[in-house]
Amino acid sequence: MKVILFCLPLTDYLPPVIRCPDDVRVYNDPTEDGAADVTWPPPYTFDDLDPMVEITTNVTWGDNYFLIGVSTVSVTATDDAGNSRKCTFKVYVDGKYDGILHATKYWKSYNRVFHQ
């Protein structure tokens, strides 16, 4: 009996599976000039051929100060073959503070969040 073995290269055409965390709702922190430091669990990712999917986001992990209002966080999972898939979730920061939050405080938070 002859056994013939041969290898076929696997070409990955499918993007990874990604599932974002649920939307996050928090209250602002008056000690942070009205912004809120927001954290969330990592997204779920899976790829049939690549066990280490690269995850990128439109915000800096670990420095997630958000102003009062609604922000959308976009998360992209990319496998080694360059296939990618995106998901999004929202961060709701509700204003709950004593007194008036002045415009200068908003600008200070804005500069810290978006102009690092």
NUNUTOR-753558 format. One line per 3 residues: number of its first residue (from 1); their letters; for each residue z negated, x negated, y of N, C-alpha, C. Coordinates in nm, 4 decimals. Layout:
BEGIN
NUM> A> Z,X,Y,Z,X,Y,Z,X,Y; ...
! end
This chain:
BEGIN
1> MKV> 0.0000,-0.0829,-0.1162,0.0000,0.0000,0.0000,0.0000,-0.0886,0.1241; 0.0925,-0.0613,0.2122,0.1008,-0.1349,0.3369,0.0357,-0.0543,0.4480; -0.0424,-0.1234,0.5260,-0.1038,-0.0605,0.6432,-0.0446,-0.1258,0.7662
4> ILF> 0.0092,-0.0465,0.8499,0.0675,-0.0984,0.9738,-0.0186,-0.0532,1.0898; -0.0670,-0.1478,1.1633,-0.1482,-0.1196,1.2814,-0.0718,-0.1591,1.4050; -0.0739,-0.0785,1.5021,-0.0153,-0.1144,1.6306,-0.0954,-0.0481,1.7405
7> CLP> -0.0908,-0.1089,1.8521,-0.1669,-0.0587,1.9669,-0.0717,-0.0012,2.0699; -0.1077,0.1118,2.1188,-0.0334,0.1727,2.2289,-0.1190,0.1621,2.3549; -0.0584,0.1200,2.4636,-0.1379,0.1145,2.5860,-0.1731,0.2561,2.6326
10> LTD> -0.2942,0.2714,2.6761,-0.3377,0.4005,2.7285,-0.3137,0.4029,2.8790; -0.2442,0.5019,2.9233,-0.2205,0.5179,3.0658,-0.3046,0.6347,3.1136; -0.3843,0.6069,3.2135,-0.4759,0.7076,3.2664,-0.4075,0.7840,3.3792
13> YLP> -0.3764,0.9093,3.3524,-0.3125,0.9938,3.4531,-0.4084,1.0981,3.5107; -0.5242,1.1103,3.4502,-0.6171,1.2158,3.4908,-0.7231,1.1632,3.5869; -0.7499,1.2355,3.6942,-0.8567,1.1941,3.7852,-0.9933,1.2204,3.7218
16> PVI> -1.0948,1.1520,3.7701,-1.2288,1.1763,3.7173,-1.2774,1.3168,3.7538; -1.3740,1.3621,3.6788,-1.4419,1.4877,3.7093,-1.5535,1.4542,3.8073; -1.5683,1.5342,3.9113,-1.6771,1.5128,4.0065,-1.7372,1.6474,4.0438
19> RCP> -1.8690,1.6497,4.0538,-1.9396,1.7702,4.0965,-2.0431,1.7292,4.2003; -2.0271,1.7802,4.3196,-2.1183,1.7478,4.4294,-2.2514,1.8213,4.4130; -2.3546,1.7676,4.4777,-2.4811,1.8417,4.4788,-2.4649,1.9712,4.5584
22> DDV> -2.5594,2.0609,4.5413,-2.5599,2.1846,4.6186,-2.5791,2.1530,4.7667; -2.5439,2.2490,4.8513,-2.5678,2.2336,4.9944,-2.7155,2.2052,5.0191; -2.7425,2.1297,5.1267,-2.8788,2.0886,5.1608,-2.9178,2.1550,5.2922
25> RVY> -3.0374,2.2124,5.2977,-3.0877,2.2728,5.4212,-3.2239,2.2109,5.4524; -3.2354,2.1540,5.5726,-3.3595,2.0895,5.6155,-3.3883,2.1280,5.7607; -3.5099,2.0974,5.8051,-3.5464,2.1133,5.9459,-3.5406,1.9773,6.0132
28> NDP> -3.5098,1.9790,6.1417,-3.5040,1.8525,6.2149,-3.6435,1.7933,6.2292; -3.6477,1.6657,6.2601,-3.7732,1.5931,6.2791,-3.7861,1.5589,6.4265; -3.8822,1.6209,6.4975,-3.8972,1.5930,6.6412,-3.9235,1.4458,6.6714
31> TED> -3.9809,1.3718,6.5771,-4.0063,1.2293,6.6009,-3.8793,1.1461,6.5891; -3.7724,1.2050,6.5395,-3.6440,1.1355,6.5267,-3.5444,1.1869,6.6299; -3.5923,1.2217,6.7470,-3.5071,1.2706,6.8558,-3.4273,1.3932,6.8156
34> GAA> -3.4839,1.4762,6.7311,-3.4173,1.5998,6.6920,-3.3290,1.5884,6.5703; -3.3063,1.4690,6.5218,-3.2239,1.4516,6.4022,-3.3102,1.4699,6.2771; -3.2467,1.4759,6.1638,-3.3183,1.4860,6.0371,-3.2658,1.3790,5.9425
37> DVT> -3.3576,1.3117,5.8745,-3.3206,1.2143,5.7724,-3.3023,1.2915,5.6421; -3.1799,1.2996,5.5930,-3.1467,1.3869,5.4807,-3.1119,1.3033,5.3576; -3.1652,1.3432,5.2446,-3.1309,1.2793,5.1172,-3.0814,1.3870,5.0215
40> WPP> -3.0065,1.3451,4.9197,-2.9559,1.4370,4.8192,-2.9343,1.3598,4.6910; -2.9291,1.4306,4.5783,-2.9048,1.3616,4.4512,-2.7607,1.3126,4.4440; -2.7344,1.2123,4.3620,-2.5961,1.1628,4.3491,-2.5079,1.2688,4.2837
43> PYT> -2.3787,1.2632,4.3115,-2.2880,1.3580,4.2458,-2.2723,1.3238,4.0981; -2.2368,1.4240,4.0197,-2.2071,1.4026,3.8782,-2.0608,1.3589,3.8675; -2.0353,1.2509,3.7952,-1.8977,1.2051,3.7729,-1.8775,1.1718,3.6260
46> FDD> -1.7539,1.1888,3.5813,-1.7161,1.1541,3.4450,-1.5669,1.1232,3.4429; -1.5301,1.0202,3.3688,-1.3889,0.9892,3.3478,-1.3703,0.9546,3.2006; -1.2609,1.0025,3.1421,-1.2391,0.9823,2.9985,-1.2135,0.8375,2.9596
49> LDP> -1.1635,0.7537,3.0525,-1.1331,0.6147,3.0183,-1.2142,0.5114,3.0967; -1.2757,0.5514,3.2051,-1.3476,0.4571,3.2906,-1.4934,0.5002,3.3035; -1.5849,0.4261,3.2396,-1.7259,0.4675,3.2454,-1.7916,0.4421,3.3819
52> MVE> -1.7343,0.3568,3.4644,-1.7938,0.3234,3.5944,-1.7012,0.3708,3.7068; -1.7113,0.4961,3.7422,-1.6281,0.5545,3.8467,-1.6832,0.5121,3.9834; -1.5925,0.4703,4.0723,-1.6338,0.4315,4.2071,-1.6537,0.5576,4.2912
55> ITT> -1.7653,0.5632,4.3618,-1.7967,0.6786,4.4458,-1.8021,0.6338,4.5911; -1.7271,0.7029,4.6770,-1.7306,0.6754,4.8206,-1.7602,0.8062,4.8938; -1.8130,0.7926,5.0143,-1.8489,0.9096,5.0930,-1.8214,0.8837,5.2404
58> NVT> -1.8152,0.9886,5.3186,-1.7879,0.9745,5.4613,-1.9138,0.9474,5.5438; -2.0280,0.9332,5.4794,-2.1518,0.8947,5.5477,-2.2092,0.7716,5.4791; -2.2922,0.6987,5.5495,-2.3535,0.5783,5.4947,-2.4743,0.6169,5.4107
61> WGD> -2.4701,0.5806,5.2821,-2.5836,0.6097,5.1947,-2.7079,0.5387,5.2457; -2.8203,0.6086,5.2463,-2.9468,0.5486,5.2852,-2.9748,0.5545,5.4337; -2.8792,0.5941,5.5147,-2.9010,0.6067,5.6590,-2.8384,0.7383,5.7035
64> NYF> -2.8936,0.8457,5.6543,-2.8307,0.9760,5.6687,-2.9013,1.0623,5.7725; -2.8892,1.0247,5.8981,-2.9462,1.1054,6.0057,-2.8419,1.2054,6.0517; -2.8793,1.3320,6.0501,-2.7895,1.4391,6.0912,-2.8519,1.5150,6.2075
67> LIG> -2.7682,1.5547,6.3015,-2.8136,1.6330,6.4156,-2.8237,1.7800,6.3769; -2.8871,1.8588,6.4619,-2.8986,2.0021,6.4388,-2.7592,2.0621,6.4279; -2.7389,2.1427,6.3273,-2.6095,2.2060,6.3046,-2.5666,2.1882,6.1599
70> VST> -2.4367,2.2020,6.1373,-2.3806,2.1927,6.0027,-2.2861,2.0740,5.9966; -2.3024,1.9913,5.8956,-2.2138,1.8764,5.8724,-2.1597,1.8860,5.7306; -2.0378,1.8392,5.7120,-1.9772,1.8372,5.5797,-1.9758,1.6942,5.5280
73> VSV> -2.0274,1.6762,5.4070,-2.0254,1.5461,5.3409,-1.9149,1.5503,5.2357; -1.8214,1.4556,5.2445,-1.7117,1.4448,5.1480,-1.7399,1.3288,5.0544; -1.7258,1.3532,4.9265,-1.7496,1.2510,4.8246,-1.6228,1.2384,4.7405
76> TAT> -1.5787,1.1129,4.7200,-1.4584,1.0877,4.6411,-1.4932,0.9989,4.5227; -1.4465,1.0380,4.4046,-1.4620,0.9575,4.2835,-1.3252,0.9004,4.2473; -1.3196,0.7674,4.2262,-1.1936,0.6996,4.1938,-1.2127,0.6169,4.0673
79> DDA> -1.1190,0.6310,3.9724,-1.1279,0.5511,3.8499,-1.0475,0.4221,3.8646; -1.0514,0.3373,3.7617,-0.9827,0.2076,3.7658,-0.8313,0.2205,3.7819; -0.7743,0.3326,3.7395,-0.6296,0.3529,3.7499,-0.5887,0.4027,3.8884
82> GNS> -0.6867,0.4266,3.9756,-0.6563,0.4739,4.1104,-0.6511,0.6244,4.1242; -0.6790,0.6967,4.0169,-0.6847,0.8423,4.0238,-0.8134,0.8831,4.0942; -0.8048,0.9829,4.1807,-0.9256,1.0229,4.2525,-0.9337,1.1739,4.2661
85> RKC> -1.0549,1.2177,4.2869,-1.0823,1.3595,4.3106,-1.1976,1.3676,4.4099; -1.1933,1.4695,4.4951,-1.2915,1.4833,4.6017,-1.3672,1.6150,4.5884; -1.4920,1.6120,4.6331,-1.5705,1.7342,4.6472,-1.6469,1.7249,4.7785
88> TFK> -1.6955,1.8371,4.8255,-1.7711,1.8387,4.9506,-1.8939,1.9269,4.9358; -1.9916,1.8993,5.0193,-2.1065,1.9887,5.0329,-2.1514,1.9843,5.1777; -2.2302,2.0811,5.2165,-2.2722,2.0928,5.3555,-2.4182,2.0561,5.3713
91> VYV> -2.4488,1.9971,5.4879,-2.5862,1.9679,5.5267,-2.6174,2.0552,5.6474; -2.7157,2.1416,5.6322,-2.7599,2.2298,5.7400,-2.8907,2.1754,5.7957; -2.8916,2.1425,5.9243,-3.0141,2.0977,5.9901,-3.0526,2.2067,6.0896
94> DGK> -3.1643,2.2713,6.0619,-3.2131,2.3786,6.1472,-3.3081,2.3201,6.2513; -3.2939,2.3650,6.3753,-3.3802,2.3181,6.4831,-3.5148,2.3867,6.4780; -3.6179,2.3086,6.4661,-3.7537,2.3614,6.4664,-3.8401,2.2564,6.5345
97> YDG> -3.8573,2.2717,6.6626,-3.9308,2.1712,6.7371,-4.0053,2.2380,6.8506; -4.1046,2.1683,6.9036,-4.1820,2.2179,7.0169,-4.1215,2.1641,7.1450; -4.0987,2.2502,7.2411,-4.0473,2.2047,7.3696,-3.8964,2.2008,7.3714
100> ILH> -3.8443,2.1307,7.4685,-3.7002,2.1238,7.4912,-3.6488,1.9898,7.4431; -3.5414,1.9927,7.3695,-3.4758,1.8700,7.3254,-3.3660,1.8397,7.4263; -3.3810,1.7350,7.5015,-3.2895,1.7059,7.6104,-3.1607,1.6417,7.5604
103> ATK> -3.0568,1.6528,7.6409,-2.9254,1.6005,7.6032,-2.9294,1.4508,7.5765; -3.0108,1.3759,7.6474,-3.0159,1.2314,7.6252,-3.0638,1.1999,7.4843; -3.1529,1.2822,7.4336,-3.1984,1.2605,7.2963,-3.0857,1.2872,7.1970
106> YWK> -3.0044,1.3897,7.2247,-2.8894,1.4147,7.1376,-2.7957,1.2953,7.1371; -2.7687,1.2405,7.2540,-2.6759,1.1275,7.2612,-2.7326,1.0052,7.1908; -2.8627,0.9842,7.2025,-2.9240,0.8709,7.1330,-2.9059,0.8866,6.9820
109> SYN> -2.9313,1.0078,6.9297,-2.9131,1.0319,6.7872,-2.7665,1.0206,6.7490; -2.6780,1.0738,6.8322,-2.5342,1.0681,6.8043,-2.4891,0.9229,6.7908; -2.5330,0.8378,6.8829,-2.4933,0.6977,6.8777,-2.5484,0.6277,6.7552
112> RVF> -2.6693,0.6625,6.7145,-2.7283,0.5997,6.5973,-2.6546,0.6444,6.4697; -2.6141,0.7708,6.4633,-2.5501,0.8224,6.3437,-2.4060,0.7775,6.3301; -2.3294,0.7892,6.4383,-2.1847,0.7708,6.4279,-2.1320,0.6387,6.4803
115> HQ> -2.2127,0.5636,6.5503,-2.1642,0.4385,6.6078,-2.2536,0.3222,6.5645; -2.2628,0.3012,6.4343,-2.3503,0.1965,6.3819,-2.2799,0.0631,6.3804
! end
